[in-house]
Amino acid sequence: MRTIPLKPDSVEATYLVETPLAPEKVAAIMAGEQSCGTFVRVAGESDELRARAGAEVLAVEELEPASAPSLASAWLERQGTPGPWRRARVRIAYPLANVGANLPTLAATVAGNLYDLGEVTGLRLVDIALPQAYRTRFDMPRHGVAGTRSALGVSGRPLFGTIIKPNVGLSAQEIAALVADLCEAGVDFVKDDEICADPVHAPLEERVRAVMSKVRAYRERTGRDVMIAFNITDELDAMRRHADLVEREGGSCVMASLNWCGLSAMQTLRRSTPLVVHGHRNGFGAFARHPLLGIGFDAYQALYRLAGVDHMHVHGIGGKFSDAPREVEEAARRCLQPLAVDAPDDTDAVMPAFSSGQWAGTLPVTARAAGSSDFLFMAGGGILAHPSGPAAGVASLRQAWEAVAANEDLEQAAASRPELAGALSFFGKKAG
């Protein structure tokens, strides 16, 4: 958690910078570039204007240098500037009056042209800190953790979900039949894959109607609801139409690919639908995988939480993606913390969604990472490929959670829980 006081009337951004120049000089260039300055002083750029609208460098903490540049810079090559390649953590405050309650402009201010500066051979936006008074000017999650739990009537344990598999190729009726089976299996949450939005073989309108007819029938018969996250990723007008359709059909959730829809589209979608908005971060690796380039998760989640999403993907521990366990843990815990530095409570927390190669055996480490039961644990193959079928896959997750809650070893717990034993035998060999 942050311990440094926030500068009043400002939003602060923290960066990791690599440069052969003096880091203090580069930090000043960054602050000028992203506020009222440019490469030369211009007419009208008075001292009063600079004092009012200029960004302020708050801190420059030099770190261990690098032996070689992380990225090329033709500008530095033209200057004939040699190493060493100095690295520093830089903190800059930007006046809120420059931005207003304008989410795309906030992103352009804290990032924008900084990645293109010739003076740097590496730059990463690490974090964004903002005051509660500014946070309240943007959308809150309409559901978040508490609302999602309330909609499903689930408390005291994680939500167990899955993903439609195969990713694409099934017809609308085949998907509906699979969802019906998953409802009977006891799953809480089912989502489309990120690449299945409106394919020819399963058009979204047809898929929504077919799937929701099965979900409504199950709901009416059992009194238990299942949340379906329909992938409505599209251009904005289409997304709003899709969300309206899901709502009319009795659905409770829509999903969108955050990076390809963008901040303003997600913000408008949030304002136009009462449904749960499930934020899928596919493509995040392009922003974050290189340690000296892009946007770290702390900054990324801040921007999309200001757009009002309810759920945020954080990948999974021990899964198929490249994230280190520490990265996944920090992402999940950040989702569950209040967004603003001086927030009075955590009512704007979003539900962290774990996925990527998850199964009963990865649940204990996931629970420790989240630090609570407030998370969505999605297992695609971990449910659908269980050797005894999807119902056994769901049962294996619930049994694994029982063991976690009782501080019991999974192998010992499996001795009296056949579905968990089957998962450990089948998936454990593949994981090893």
VENCOR-V904789 format. One record per helix or strand of 2 or more residues. SS is the DSSP state (H for helix, E for strand). FROM is the first residue (numbers start at 1). TO is the last residue. If there is no record, write none. Layout:
SS	FROM	TO
SS	FROM	TO
This chain:
E	10	19
H	23	33
H	47	53
E	56	62
H	74	79
E	85	95
H	96	98
H	103	110
H	112	116
E	122	129
H	132	135
H	144	152
E	159	163
H	172	185
E	189	191
H	200	202
H	204	222
E	227	231
H	236	248
E	253	257
H	258	261
H	263	272
E	276	280
H	284	288
E	293	295
H	297	306
E	311	313
H	325	335
E	351	354
H	360	370
E	375	378
H	381	384
H	390	405
H	410	414
H	418	431
